[in-house]
């Protein structure tokens, strides 16, 4: 890894990347209703301006030699307390600039799309303020020059996601999804925080340069503990097992939010964290093995559950869970996979954003309907949406010479190159995931765009008839741009090792190995499994009319997939319910205690005791979770004592 030097020239103004979207958020939140008429334009303009500056900065750095591509911008001394000295600075290197281009580039397109999608929403300027806040926090996360600065952006992303997922606060499912995302992320965040505590205790610093230079001073047990705690943080933000349950529920937010979270911001943070911490992971083979296991397990979980859902956006959400699993598997492979994980992250940013925006376009033309069984035959009604979405679909399933073919297949080949049983297990799981992905995505394509229009004799929940129509230009143009990325990004990034060479100063050289199968054999295997997945989906869903209501009498595997493989039930049984029981025992919830207070408060306020009781239940559950997190924190403290 190249040591950074002080930035100069255009790089010294890198603070503008944070200031522009942060300024937009501030103006729109403070300006109030006076900004209603033009708030969406300001919100979009700030991110577009940040993207333009990011492009200029990228070409400035690209023009230098590899040894001069890592620089830092010192802004101010942030936390000088005793032995703890944390500076607030920015690290400009190939890895952070790659994420800057993804966040601001795809983010700009999503902002433009939101102008049309949210045109009739009350308080639209507040929505754009939250989007700006989200982008600013994510940029701070990837640009910070130390783990504490990263953590600041990490928590900012959590706050912004809570505000955006819960945008439709009048809908209980949206409010619940926002709370679920916020609380489940706190579990992962605690792991990241304890990892930072261990770094400071053992090394006396949290800045990247010092930590990476001195991590070799730590014992193997300490390095393993840090890698596992960092992985826990990554699992929370990136929706990996066992903290994946919040990610599909987050689809309760507006579709632009889903696209931003899944393609360019929040879920990529965990992959960034592990890739950025590569000097630490390089020292722990066991830590990397756990990362690979989590990635492989999660990619299969996402694939299997995605086969059984009928909600358009939730199928895509589980697709994201699966694809992030591929990225986590890749960065777990170490030097043979770091750059491949980032390449798949970039190509995924194009085709997944296009898929989500296409889903939003369909729902926009279908009275906000999200049930794919009530669709069908939309290709003729929405030709632009169909073509752009179909290109994203082909890229995702790894159709030859489209983006996913270059990035996902490279990860599968790298997994097969592992020695011994690891090559067969991780390579086999990744290849199997490719076949299942082709199945559920083809099912989605058939039920939404092909076949007969099942909506013809139906009405939406509000009693309106369906009249599907193409979306306005503000929505279709971003989809078209993303479609070009879905087609060509993979080739451009992989050609001649362009991306791998660019990322070398940050991630080290991409190592290549020859594994249990050759490149040709792996290509044939993956394409064959994908073709079988497409064929199976056609035979099951494309040859005969599909019912509008999903079948209730199904096999156990289908029931399990419909119930998220019982992930929520497991969390409820192991954590939420015991925590609630413990809290009730501690606060003496009985007829004379809290219940009496609830009833008395209801009488005094003239409100409903049922509503106040629901608030009480929410408090008890939140308090229970806080206690559990406190217990985890204590265990973390004991862990640090163990290593002292």
Secondary structure, 3 states (H helix, E strand, C coil): CCCCEECCHHHHHCCHHHHHHHHHHHHHHHHHHHHCCCHHHHHHHHHHHHHHHHHHHHHHHHCCCHHHCCEEEEEEEEEEECCEEEEEEEEECHHHHHHHHHHHHHHHHHHHHHHHHCCCCCCHHHHHHHHHHHHHHHHHHHHECEHHHHHHHHHHHHHHHHHHHCCCCCCHHHHHHHHHHHHHHHHHHHHHHHHHHHHHHHHCCCEHHHHHHHHHHCCHHHHHHHHHHHHHHHHHHHCCCCCCHHHHHHHHCCHHHHHHHHHHCHHHHHHHHHHHCHHHHCCCHHHHHHHHHHHHHHHHHHHHHHCCCCEHHHHHHHHHHHHHHHHHHHHHCHHHCHHHHHHHHHHHHHHHHHHHHHHHHHHHHCCCCCEHHHCCCHHHHCHHHHHHHHHHHHHHCCCCCCHHHHHHHHHHHHHHCCCCHHHHHHHHHHHHHHHHHHHHHHHHHHHHHCCCCCCCCCECCCCCECCCCCCCHHHHHHHHHHHHHHHHHHHHHHHHHHHHHHHHHHHCCCCCCCCCCCHHHHHHHHHHHHHHHHHHHHHHHHCCCCCCCCCCCCCHHHHHHHCHHHHHHHHHHHHHHHHHHHHHHHHCCCCCCHHHHHHHHHHHHCCCHHHHHHHHHHHHHHHHHHHHHHHHHHHHHHHHHHHC
